Amino acid sequence: MPTTDCSPAVILSDDAGQFDVGLHALCRVHAERLVHKLDTFTPAQYAAQQHIAR
């Protein structure tokens, strides 16, 4: 059976372990859930974090 090369492909998921292969990205909704865990060091960073978290 021929193998298809999907080397430019990126897996887009909810960060479940079974999808942790190759290039991996979180969908926008799941990525935004992690924003509150970021450390902010400047007022501008804090404001940006609060803007996204709303």
C-alpha positions in Angstrom: 0.0 0.0 0.0 1.5 3.4 -0.9 2.3 5.9 1.9 1.2 9.5 1.5 3.7 12.1 2.8 1.9 14.5 5.0 5.0 16.3 6.2 3.6 19.8 5.9 0.5 18.8 7.8 -0.2 20.1 11.3 -2.5 18.2 13.8 -5.1 20.6 15.2 -6.8 19.2 18.4 -7.8 19.7 22.0 -4.3 18.7 23.3 -5.4 15.1 23.9 -2.4 12.8 24.3 -3.3 10.6 21.4 -2.9 13.5 19.0 0.6 14.4 20.3 2.4 13.5 17.1 4.4 15.6 14.6 3.6 19.3 14.4 0.8 20.0 16.8 -1.4 23.0 17.4 -4.3 23.8 19.7 -7.5 25.1 18.2 -8.3 28.7 19.2 -10.8 27.8 21.9 -8.5 25.3 23.7 -5.4 27.6 23.3 -7.3 30.5 24.9 -8.1 28.3 28.0 -4.4 28.3 28.8 -3.9 32.1 28.7 -4.7 32.5 32.4 -1.7 30.4 33.2 0.7 32.8 31.6 3.0 34.9 33.7 2.8 38.6 32.9 5.6 41.0 33.8 4.4 44.4 32.4 1.2 46.3 32.6 0.9 45.9 28.8 1.2 42.1 29.0 -1.3 42.0 31.8 -3.8 44.1 29.8 -3.4 41.8 26.8 -4.0 38.7 29.0 -7.1 40.2 30.5 -8.4 41.2 27.0 -8.0 37.6 25.7 -9.4 36.0 28.9 -12.7 37.8 28.7 
